[in-house]
Amino acid sequence: MKKDTREELLAVIASKAGCIYLSDVILPIYSDKVLGAIESIDENEYELKEWQETVEYIIGNKSIHIKDCKEAKEYLIHKLWKSRL
């Protein structure tokens, strides 16, 4: 079943990552846990619009165009892995 709001996806990511606040998902100290949280989420449970907004929020770039939910999840995973290096 798909969810309705961006806050729900961010809340799931934040909760799984052990973040105290939703805004903690963008902090470098949580990047490994956020990465694991995103990897554990089925991309088909959320709408493309919600994934797009989540990518924009976590990456901090509103000009990214995502074509589908799978691409959004993969993009987030790629960016978070890259930031670890």
Backbone as XML, in Angstrom:
<?xml version="1.0"?>
<chain id="A" units="angstrom">
  <residue number="1" name="MET">
    <atom name="N" x="0.834" y="-1.191" z="0.000"/>
    <atom name="CA" x="0.000" y="0.000" z="0.000"/>
    <atom name="C" x="0.873" y="1.246" z="0.000"/>
  </residue>
  <residue number="2" name="LYS">
    <atom name="N" x="0.563" y="2.186" z="-0.859"/>
    <atom name="CA" x="1.361" y="3.398" z="-0.962"/>
    <atom name="C" x="0.953" y="4.408" z="0.095"/>
  </residue>
  <residue number="3" name="LYS">
    <atom name="N" x="1.933" y="5.174" z="0.544"/>
    <atom name="CA" x="1.704" y="6.201" z="1.556"/>
    <atom name="C" x="1.339" y="7.521" z="0.883"/>
  </residue>
  <residue number="4" name="ASP">
    <atom name="N" x="0.829" y="8.478" z="1.674"/>
    <atom name="CA" x="0.343" y="9.727" z="1.111"/>
    <atom name="C" x="1.288" y="10.917" z="1.225"/>
  </residue>
  <residue number="5" name="THR">
    <atom name="N" x="2.089" y="11.019" z="2.259"/>
    <atom name="CA" x="2.829" y="12.254" z="2.480"/>
    <atom name="C" x="4.333" y="12.039" z="2.599"/>
  </residue>
  <residue number="6" name="ARG">
    <atom name="N" x="5.068" y="13.076" z="2.226"/>
    <atom name="CA" x="6.525" y="13.047" z="2.312"/>
    <atom name="C" x="6.955" y="12.826" z="3.761"/>
  </residue>
  <residue number="7" name="GLU">
    <atom name="N" x="6.261" y="13.443" z="4.698"/>
    <atom name="CA" x="6.617" y="13.301" z="6.107"/>
    <atom name="C" x="6.609" y="11.834" z="6.539"/>
  </residue>
  <residue number="8" name="GLU">
    <atom name="N" x="5.701" y="11.068" z="6.007"/>
    <atom name="CA" x="5.662" y="9.661" z="6.387"/>
    <atom name="C" x="6.916" y="8.930" z="5.931"/>
  </residue>
  <residue number="9" name="LEU">
    <atom name="N" x="7.360" y="9.140" z="4.700"/>
    <atom name="CA" x="8.579" y="8.493" z="4.229"/>
    <atom name="C" x="9.771" y="8.986" z="5.030"/>
  </residue>
  <residue number="10" name="LEU">
    <atom name="N" x="9.876" y="10.283" z="5.222"/>
    <atom name="CA" x="10.978" y="10.815" z="6.029"/>
    <atom name="C" x="10.914" y="10.304" z="7.465"/>
  </residue>
  <residue number="11" name="ALA">
    <atom name="N" x="9.719" y="10.187" z="8.004"/>
    <atom name="CA" x="9.563" y="9.678" z="9.366"/>
    <atom name="C" x="10.031" y="8.234" z="9.463"/>
  </residue>
  <residue number="12" name="VAL">
    <atom name="N" x="9.721" y="7.438" z="8.461"/>
    <atom name="CA" x="10.170" y="6.047" z="8.449"/>
    <atom name="C" x="11.692" y="5.988" z="8.370"/>
  </residue>
  <residue number="13" name="ILE">
    <atom name="N" x="12.273" y="6.773" z="7.475"/>
    <atom name="CA" x="13.735" y="6.808" z="7.338"/>
    <atom name="C" x="14.366" y="7.265" z="8.641"/>
  </residue>
  <residue number="14" name="ALA">
    <atom name="N" x="13.853" y="8.354" z="9.212"/>
    <atom name="CA" x="14.411" y="8.885" z="10.464"/>
    <atom name="C" x="14.288" y="7.874" z="11.595"/>
  </residue>
  <residue number="15" name="SER">
    <atom name="N" x="13.153" y="7.238" z="11.708"/>
    <atom name="CA" x="12.936" y="6.258" z="12.765"/>
    <atom name="C" x="13.874" y="5.068" z="12.627"/>
  </residue>
  <residue number="16" name="LYS">
    <atom name="N" x="13.964" y="4.515" z="11.425"/>
    <atom name="CA" x="14.849" y="3.365" z="11.193"/>
    <atom name="C" x="16.315" y="3.714" z="11.409"/>
  </residue>
  <residue number="17" name="ALA">
    <atom name="N" x="16.668" y="4.982" z="11.156"/>
    <atom name="CA" x="18.052" y="5.425" z="11.312"/>
    <atom name="C" x="18.374" y="5.848" z="12.743"/>
  </residue>
  <residue number="18" name="GLY">
    <atom name="N" x="17.356" y="5.876" z="13.607"/>
    <atom name="CA" x="17.579" y="6.276" z="14.992"/>
    <atom name="C" x="17.719" y="7.773" z="15.178"/>
  </residue>
  <residue number="19" name="CYS">
    <atom name="N" x="17.219" y="8.547" z="14.234"/>
    <atom name="CA" x="17.294" y="10.008" z="14.326"/>
    <atom name="C" x="16.256" y="10.519" z="15.326"/>
  </residue>
  <residue number="20" name="ILE">
    <atom name="N" x="16.630" y="11.531" z="16.078"/>
    <atom name="CA" x="15.716" y="12.141" z="17.038"/>
    <atom name="C" x="14.710" y="13.030" z="16.312"/>
  </residue>
  <residue number="21" name="TYR">
    <atom name="N" x="15.187" y="13.798" z="15.342"/>
    <atom name="CA" x="14.348" y="14.712" z="14.567"/>
    <atom name="C" x="14.389" y="14.330" z="13.099"/>
  </residue>
  <residue number="22" name="LEU">
    <atom name="N" x="13.331" y="14.652" z="12.360"/>
    <atom name="CA" x="13.333" y="14.385" z="10.921"/>
    <atom name="C" x="14.514" y="15.061" z="10.231"/>
  </residue>
  <residue number="23" name="SER">
    <atom name="N" x="14.847" y="16.250" z="10.666"/>
    <atom name="CA" x="15.945" y="16.991" z="10.048"/>
    <atom name="C" x="17.300" y="16.324" z="10.253"/>
  </residue>
  <residue number="24" name="ASP">
    <atom name="N" x="17.387" y="15.385" z="11.196"/>
    <atom name="CA" x="18.652" y="14.673" z="11.424"/>
    <atom name="C" x="19.051" y="13.784" z="10.252"/>
  </residue>
  <residue number="25" name="VAL">
    <atom name="N" x="18.103" y="13.447" z="9.383"/>
    <atom name="CA" x="18.426" y="12.553" z="8.266"/>
    <atom name="C" x="19.475" y="13.151" z="7.336"/>
  </residue>
  <residue number="26" name="ILE">
    <atom name="N" x="19.677" y="14.456" z="7.376"/>
    <atom name="CA" x="20.674" y="15.082" z="6.501"/>
    <atom name="C" x="22.033" y="15.272" z="7.177"/>
  </residue>
  <residue number="27" name="LEU">
    <atom name="N" x="22.128" y="14.926" z="8.447"/>
    <atom name="CA" x="23.395" y="15.101" z="9.165"/>
    <atom name="C" x="24.378" y="13.981" z="8.818"/>
  </residue>
  <residue number="28" name="PRO">
    <atom name="N" x="25.630" y="14.339" z="8.550"/>
    <atom name="CA" x="26.629" y="13.326" z="8.192"/>
    <atom name="C" x="26.785" y="12.202" z="9.230"/>
  </residue>
  <residue number="29" name="ILE">
    <atom name="N" x="26.582" y="12.503" z="10.504"/>
    <atom name="CA" x="26.758" y="11.458" z="11.524"/>
    <atom name="C" x="25.717" y="10.352" z="11.418"/>
  </residue>
  <residue number="30" name="TYR">
    <atom name="N" x="24.617" y="10.625" z="10.730"/>
    <atom name="CA" x="23.563" y="9.619" z="10.541"/>
    <atom name="C" x="23.593" y="8.979" z="9.153"/>
  </residue>
  <residue number="31" name="SER">
    <atom name="N" x="24.530" y="9.368" z="8.293"/>
    <atom name="CA" x="24.468" y="8.936" z="6.892"/>
    <atom name="C" x="24.495" y="7.413" z="6.728"/>
  </residue>
  <residue number="32" name="ASP">
    <atom name="N" x="25.305" y="6.713" z="7.507"/>
    <atom name="CA" x="25.336" y="5.249" z="7.398"/>
    <atom name="C" x="24.005" y="4.627" z="7.794"/>
  </residue>
  <residue number="33" name="LYS">
    <atom name="N" x="23.409" y="5.138" z="8.856"/>
    <atom name="CA" x="22.127" y="4.603" z="9.319"/>
    <atom name="C" x="20.998" y="4.987" z="8.375"/>
  </residue>
  <residue number="34" name="VAL">
    <atom name="N" x="21.048" y="6.196" z="7.832"/>
    <atom name="CA" x="20.046" y="6.623" z="6.859"/>
    <atom name="C" x="20.159" y="5.757" z="5.603"/>
  </residue>
  <residue number="35" name="LEU">
    <atom name="N" x="21.373" y="5.481" z="5.192"/>
    <atom name="CA" x="21.605" y="4.605" z="4.042"/>
    <atom name="C" x="20.965" y="3.235" z="4.276"/>
  </residue>
  <residue number="36" name="GLY">
    <atom name="N" x="21.213" y="2.650" z="5.425"/>
    <atom name="CA" x="20.621" y="1.359" z="5.755"/>
    <atom name="C" x="19.102" y="1.410" z="5.792"/>
  </residue>
  <residue number="37" name="ALA">
    <atom name="N" x="18.570" y="2.501" z="6.310"/>
    <atom name="CA" x="17.117" y="2.661" z="6.381"/>
    <atom name="C" x="16.513" y="2.718" z="4.981"/>
  </residue>
  <residue number="38" name="ILE">
    <atom name="N" x="17.126" y="3.481" z="4.105"/>
    <atom name="CA" x="16.629" y="3.604" z="2.738"/>
    <atom name="C" x="16.712" y="2.262" z="2.022"/>
  </residue>
  <residue number="39" name="GLU">
    <atom name="N" x="17.810" y="1.555" z="2.215"/>
    <atom name="CA" x="17.967" y="0.239" z="1.579"/>
    <atom name="C" x="16.876" y="-0.735" z="2.022"/>
  </residue>
  <residue number="40" name="SER">
    <atom name="N" x="16.387" y="-0.580" z="3.232"/>
    <atom name="CA" x="15.387" y="-1.514" z="3.766"/>
    <atom name="C" x="13.946" y="-1.197" z="3.346"/>
  </residue>
  <residue number="41" name="ILE">
    <atom name="N" x="13.745" y="-0.061" z="2.710"/>
    <atom name="CA" x="12.394" y="0.372" z="2.334"/>
    <atom name="C" x="12.071" y="-0.105" z="0.915"/>
  </residue>
  <residue number="42" name="ASP">
    <atom name="N" x="10.890" y="-0.678" z="0.758"/>
    <atom name="CA" x="10.403" y="-1.074" z="-0.568"/>
    <atom name="C" x="9.958" y="0.185" z="-1.300"/>
  </residue>
  <residue number="43" name="GLU">
    <atom name="N" x="10.638" y="0.493" z="-2.389"/>
    <atom name="CA" x="10.336" y="1.736" z="-3.109"/>
    <atom name="C" x="8.898" y="1.795" z="-3.614"/>
  </residue>
  <residue number="44" name="ASN">
    <atom name="N" x="8.261" y="0.659" z="-3.780"/>
    <atom name="CA" x="6.889" y="0.628" z="-4.297"/>
    <atom name="C" x="5.842" y="0.979" z="-3.243"/>
  </residue>
  <residue number="45" name="GLU">
    <atom name="N" x="6.246" y="1.153" z="-1.999"/>
    <atom name="CA" x="5.301" y="1.527" z="-0.946"/>
    <atom name="C" x="4.992" y="3.019" z="-0.926"/>
  </residue>
  <residue number="46" name="TYR">
    <atom name="N" x="5.737" y="3.797" z="-1.696"/>
    <atom name="CA" x="5.568" y="5.245" z="-1.696"/>
    <atom name="C" x="5.417" y="5.759" z="-3.119"/>
  </residue>
  <residue number="47" name="GLU">
    <atom name="N" x="4.700" y="6.857" z="-3.252"/>
    <atom name="CA" x="4.478" y="7.493" z="-4.551"/>
    <atom name="C" x="5.763" y="8.164" z="-5.041"/>
  </residue>
  <residue number="48" name="LEU">
    <atom name="N" x="5.858" y="8.296" z="-6.360"/>
    <atom name="CA" x="7.015" y="8.954" z="-6.967"/>
    <atom name="C" x="7.200" y="10.369" z="-6.424"/>
  </residue>
  <residue number="49" name="LYS">
    <atom name="N" x="6.111" y="11.103" z="-6.282"/>
    <atom name="CA" x="6.213" y="12.485" z="-5.776"/>
    <atom name="C" x="6.866" y="12.520" z="-4.395"/>
  </residue>
  <residue number="50" name="GLU">
    <atom name="N" x="6.515" y="11.560" z="-3.551"/>
    <atom name="CA" x="7.094" y="11.519" z="-2.215"/>
    <atom name="C" x="8.583" y="11.176" z="-2.268"/>
  </residue>
  <residue number="51" name="TRP">
    <atom name="N" x="8.940" y="10.232" z="-3.136"/>
    <atom name="CA" x="10.361" y="9.901" z="-3.311"/>
    <atom name="C" x="11.122" y="11.117" z="-3.846"/>
  </residue>
  <residue number="52" name="GLN">
    <atom name="N" x="10.533" y="11.795" z="-4.819"/>
    <atom name="CA" x="11.182" y="12.981" z="-5.398"/>
    <atom name="C" x="11.443" y="14.026" z="-4.308"/>
  </residue>
  <residue number="53" name="GLU">
    <atom name="N" x="10.448" y="14.303" z="-3.491"/>
    <atom name="CA" x="10.609" y="15.285" z="-2.418"/>
    <atom name="C" x="11.634" y="14.814" z="-1.381"/>
  </residue>
  <residue number="54" name="THR">
    <atom name="N" x="11.670" y="13.534" z="-1.118"/>
    <atom name="CA" x="12.634" y="12.991" z="-0.158"/>
    <atom name="C" x="14.053" y="13.110" z="-0.698"/>
  </residue>
  <residue number="55" name="VAL">
    <atom name="N" x="14.234" y="12.809" z="-1.974"/>
    <atom name="CA" x="15.552" y="12.987" z="-2.610"/>
    <atom name="C" x="15.971" y="14.447" z="-2.508"/>
  </residue>
  <residue number="56" name="GLU">
    <atom name="N" x="15.077" y="15.346" z="-2.862"/>
    <atom name="CA" x="15.393" y="16.773" z="-2.803"/>
    <atom name="C" x="15.779" y="17.206" z="-1.396"/>
  </residue>
  <residue number="57" name="TYR">
    <atom name="N" x="15.062" y="16.713" z="-0.402"/>
    <atom name="CA" x="15.326" y="17.099" z="0.982"/>
    <atom name="C" x="16.668" y="16.545" z="1.463"/>
  </residue>
  <residue number="58" name="ILE">
    <atom name="N" x="16.903" y="15.266" z="1.253"/>
    <atom name="CA" x="18.125" y="14.637" z="1.773"/>
    <atom name="C" x="19.358" y="15.108" z="1.007"/>
  </residue>
  <residue number="59" name="ILE">
    <atom name="N" x="19.253" y="15.228" z="-0.298"/>
    <atom name="CA" x="20.399" y="15.646" z="-1.112"/>
    <atom name="C" x="20.561" y="17.164" z="-1.100"/>
  </residue>
  <residue number="60" name="GLY">
    <atom name="N" x="19.463" y="17.883" z="-0.908"/>
    <atom name="CA" x="19.535" y="19.346" z="-0.858"/>
    <atom name="C" x="19.575" y="19.993" z="-2.220"/>
  </residue>
  <residue number="61" name="ASN">
    <atom name="N" x="18.989" y="19.315" z="-3.210"/>
    <atom name="CA" x="18.996" y="19.838" z="-4.570"/>
    <atom name="C" x="17.606" y="19.650" z="-5.161"/>
  </residue>
  <residue number="62" name="LYS">
    <atom name="N" x="16.944" y="20.748" z="-5.488"/>
    <atom name="CA" x="15.575" y="20.678" z="-6.006"/>
    <atom name="C" x="15.515" y="20.548" z="-7.523"/>
  </residue>
  <residue number="63" name="SER">
    <atom name="N" x="16.650" y="20.521" z="-8.199"/>
    <atom name="CA" x="16.644" y="20.438" z="-9.663"/>
    <atom name="C" x="16.803" y="19.006" z="-10.181"/>
  </residue>
  <residue number="64" name="ILE">
    <atom name="N" x="16.793" y="18.034" z="-9.300"/>
    <atom name="CA" x="16.939" y="16.638" z="-9.695"/>
    <atom name="C" x="15.606" y="16.128" z="-10.221"/>
  </residue>
  <residue number="65" name="HIS">
    <atom name="N" x="15.634" y="15.493" z="-11.401"/>
    <atom name="CA" x="14.412" y="14.898" z="-11.951"/>
    <atom name="C" x="14.535" y="13.379" z="-11.888"/>
  </residue>
  <residue number="66" name="ILE">
    <atom name="N" x="13.600" y="12.759" z="-11.215"/>
    <atom name="CA" x="13.580" y="11.312" z="-11.034"/>
    <atom name="C" x="12.426" y="10.751" z="-11.851"/>
  </residue>
  <residue number="67" name="LYS">
    <atom name="N" x="12.679" y="9.679" z="-12.613"/>
    <atom name="CA" x="11.625" y="9.130" z="-13.476"/>
    <atom name="C" x="10.743" y="8.089" z="-12.806"/>
  </residue>
  <residue number="68" name="ASP">
    <atom name="N" x="11.272" y="7.393" z="-11.780"/>
    <atom name="CA" x="10.449" y="6.407" z="-11.081"/>
    <atom name="C" x="10.981" y="6.171" z="-9.667"/>
  </residue>
  <residue number="69" name="CYS">
    <atom name="N" x="10.213" y="5.450" z="-8.882"/>
    <atom name="CA" x="10.542" y="5.235" z="-7.469"/>
    <atom name="C" x="11.842" y="4.457" z="-7.297"/>
  </residue>
  <residue number="70" name="LYS">
    <atom name="N" x="12.055" y="3.482" z="-8.151"/>
    <atom name="CA" x="13.289" y="2.687" z="-8.075"/>
    <atom name="C" x="14.514" y="3.574" z="-8.314"/>
  </residue>
  <residue number="71" name="GLU">
    <atom name="N" x="14.426" y="4.447" z="-9.305"/>
    <atom name="CA" x="15.529" y="5.359" z="-9.586"/>
    <atom name="C" x="15.787" y="6.288" z="-8.397"/>
  </residue>
  <residue number="72" name="ALA">
    <atom name="N" x="14.730" y="6.754" z="-7.754"/>
    <atom name="CA" x="14.881" y="7.633" z="-6.596"/>
    <atom name="C" x="15.633" y="6.931" z="-5.474"/>
  </residue>
  <residue number="73" name="LYS">
    <atom name="N" x="15.224" y="5.715" z="-5.174"/>
    <atom name="CA" x="15.879" y="4.949" z="-4.111"/>
    <atom name="C" x="17.340" y="4.695" z="-4.469"/>
  </residue>
  <residue number="74" name="GLU">
    <atom name="N" x="17.593" y="4.268" z="-5.698"/>
    <atom name="CA" x="18.966" y="4.004" z="-6.146"/>
    <atom name="C" x="19.818" y="5.269" z="-6.112"/>
  </residue>
  <residue number="75" name="TYR">
    <atom name="N" x="19.232" y="6.396" z="-6.495"/>
    <atom name="CA" x="19.959" y="7.664" z="-6.482"/>
    <atom name="C" x="20.363" y="8.041" z="-5.056"/>
  </residue>
  <residue number="76" name="LEU">
    <atom name="N" x="19.422" y="7.919" z="-4.126"/>
    <atom name="CA" x="19.734" y="8.210" z="-2.724"/>
    <atom name="C" x="20.844" y="7.295" z="-2.209"/>
  </residue>
  <residue number="77" name="ILE">
    <atom name="N" x="20.743" y="6.018" z="-2.493"/>
    <atom name="CA" x="21.750" y="5.055" z="-2.046"/>
    <atom name="C" x="23.114" y="5.419" z="-2.632"/>
  </residue>
  <residue number="78" name="HIS">
    <atom name="N" x="23.137" y="5.709" z="-3.923"/>
    <atom name="CA" x="24.401" y="6.084" z="-4.585"/>
    <atom name="C" x="25.018" y="7.329" z="-3.947"/>
  </residue>
  <residue number="79" name="LYS">
    <atom name="N" x="24.203" y="8.366" z="-3.755"/>
    <atom name="CA" x="24.717" y="9.613" z="-3.179"/>
    <atom name="C" x="25.215" y="9.413" z="-1.748"/>
  </residue>
  <residue number="80" name="LEU">
    <atom name="N" x="24.501" y="8.630" z="-0.960"/>
    <atom name="CA" x="24.920" y="8.400" z="0.427"/>
    <atom name="C" x="26.190" y="7.547" z="0.484"/>
  </residue>
  <residue number="81" name="TRP">
    <atom name="N" x="26.311" y="6.562" z="-0.406"/>
    <atom name="CA" x="27.553" y="5.778" z="-0.465"/>
    <atom name="C" x="28.718" y="6.675" z="-0.864"/>
  </residue>
  <residue number="82" name="LYS">
    <atom name="N" x="28.488" y="7.506" z="-1.864"/>
    <atom name="CA" x="29.541" y="8.407" z="-2.348"/>
    <atom name="C" x="29.996" y="9.367" z="-1.253"/>
  </residue>
  <residue number="83" name="SER">
    <atom name="N" x="29.071" y="9.824" z="-0.427"/>
    <atom name="CA" x="29.421" y="10.780" z="0.630"/>
    <atom name="C" x="30.251" y="10.116" z="1.730"/>
  </residue>
  <residue number="84" name="ARG">
    <atom name="N" x="30.236" y="8.800" z="1.789"/>
    <atom name="CA" x="31.004" y="8.071" z="2.809"/>
    <atom name="C" x="32.481" y="8.017" z="2.473"/>
  </residue>
  <residue number="85" name="LEU">
    <atom name="N" x="32.819" y="8.185" z="1.193"/>
    <atom name="CA" x="34.202" y="8.045" z="0.750"/>
    <atom name="C" x="35.054" y="9.229" z="1.094"/>
  </residue>
</chain>
